[in-house]
Amino acid sequence: MGHHHTHDHDHPHSHENVEPSDATDAGVPDEELSPSALSRRNLLRSAGLLGTGAAASTVLTAPSTASADTRSSSSGERRAGYLWLAGDHHIHTQYSSDAMYRVIDQVRHGNAYGLDWMVITDHGGATHARIGVDKVNPDIRAARDEVRDTLVFQGLEWNIPGAEHATVFVHPGRHEVGVLKQFENDYDGSVKNASDNTPANEALAIAGLTFLKKQVDKGRVDDALFLANHPARRGVDSPHEIRAWRDAAPGIAIGFEGAPGHQAAGIPEPNGGGGGRGFYEGSPSANSFPGYPLESYRTWGGFDWMTSTVGGLWDSLLAEGKSWSISANSDCHVVWADTAERGPDSNFDLNGRYNDPVHNGTILTSAGDFWPGFYSRTNVGASRQSYAAVMSGMRAGRIWVDHGHLIDGIDVQVRRAGHGPSGATIGGVLRVKRGAAVELVVTVDLAQQPNWAQFVPRLARVDVVRGDVTGKASDRDTFSAPTARVASSFEVPAGAAKRFSFKLSLGKIEKSGYVRLRGTDGKRTATGLNGAAVDAHGPALDVVGDADPWNDLWFYTNPVWVVVD
Amino acid sequence: MKEVVGIDAGSATVQDAEHLLGRLLEEVLGRTDAMVACTHFVRGERPHVALSVTGVDSAALVSLELGVASGSERSGPPELAAGAALAAAAFAAGEGRAVIYPGVSGLVGTRSASEVLAESAIEEIDVMGGGVASLVHTRDFVRPEYVNGRLVLLTQPAGGGGVVPFEVPNPTPCCADH
């Protein structure tokens, strides 16, 4: 927790190109490059100036990814060769019509609570598109200067036409505002009155993602990413829409929130608002995908049903052999038990923001959010602490998430049995010949100090989930993955102090597949929605009005892929 | 299944559709103990919510600006008439989210599961996430669903014991100040 590394920060707003040498630096692999740097490198390649390499559309054609070199660096402790930088890509400020804090308030809190990177994502909408998107930028740039060891991206909470919200953010640079503003004005579902789930609106969403991809391809921004937020909350992100976003902008549309924000919303009255954890308390509407079961409208162990269900929607995406990442964020609008309110005499429509918040001494028990970094973390494996490296790490799928700082860190290696220490880590690909013996080696760094609720979380169990890569989904609306299941579980011994390690033979590999990990404090479990044979001790349904977020903690990792040549 | 009338005013939400239903029952159709009224989603170019109602005379509706479908008869604007027909067909096929059904007026306060089953048209009570319902805290808002013609109430555990219906009477709207 906290910061124990020094950073060689770039300040991209002061010069146009960040890390211009990456494209020609052979020590930086393709996957580490921003798309614009990668296209520069490919240009040089096609001119015969560099070696060869190809971007992969599925893991089946991706090269093996060994862990980065494990030399220690000045930037702190590396696991599997990377710095694992904690962040949050879903944060609101006074520039959102339903929020209140200044940018610097969010950044100072996020920094204090241990975040290395954050994305400011105010809601898309008429006022924000007109002035808010411009006016928030100087505040963000000032925060970058004031808080030097937390990276602050400018993004947007996009109203996806025909669907839910999503984080869209770009690499800092001269055109960060210009690109976001044009994108919002032309493609935001609220601005364009395109919220209904219709084919035309679904097409507008794809056009928006295509626009983003073009901005990166043209080099107007160095990089852009999209992650769908609270995807199952209202049932409006149908499986075919998610697949369409992924396929329209590969490498830009990279994932969704595995767990929504608003994690304090289920704290029972009178101490809390007594709502649904994550504010997942709704029911289907005419815009909902009719195939979703009602279970999808609630959270399970604090996580979204798409992610929490073993053999569910997330696994059905992974079964296609395409990377799809999960994240966990605060969605911070108004903080539970805070004592502030919006500044008096605010005129949001005129000013594009509320006046600075003021202390009023009233304890906001009905608010549902935690400060960024306080509870939810999206941990990204990055080669260094820079904007480009965080985005590259996310694109590469090097992500694990946790709640309540359940663990300090995790090192995951999938490797040929008996072939030395290094293999593929989270997000990576291990290529093997059919029949090769493969093993999984995991080391969890157990929590060593109290979290922000003043207790040391205790990890009780780690589950290993395995699934086959079965190929392209013939039904784009499928949300089940029949081969995915919890393959093994490991109880953490009561006496474990610093680390918990285990090795698991994955057997002789006959089919391409993936392995992902999940861990829990063990306080609330239930048979998974696909039965005990698939998930005997999965997360339990969060009780609306009675969900204590601190007594139900989980971590989830992205998959490691094993591909048979 | 008895004769059913489909009604479509292009309601955006189930709340709007229920409000319309209440007004129609009060001002035009009258209410009987035996009647069933459901909401149905109409998807497509303009997703919205339509109604099906049993045991009423559709003649009184024809003069209103509504889509109405009864048997093979259609009236009102074509798009709404099509939605009304869809709602009537869905009810006939054993689907719908029930707003009015026999015994609904007695489902107030806290009732035992056996009372709910004995005194209303609800035939089954399920508990999300597993378990058996004993006490049902109705919150005076019970909206069971027809599943293959069976009226099923899905519930979820309540804080402090018992169960509550899955559907919250007043969910936090998206983008509310919270």
Interface residues (C-beta under 8 A of the other chain):
Chain A: S97 D98 H123 D196 N197 T198 P199 A200 R233 R234 H262 A265 P268 G273 G274 G275 G276 F279 E281 G282 S283 P284 S285 A286 N287 S288 P290 L294 E295 R298 H333 V334 S366 A367 G368 A526 T527 A540 L541 V543 V544 G545 D546
Chain B: A12 T13 V14 F41 V42 R43 G44 E45 R46 P47 H48 V49 M128 G129 G130 L154 Q156 P157 A158 G159 G160 V164 F166 E167 V168 P171 T172 C174 C175 A176 D177 H178
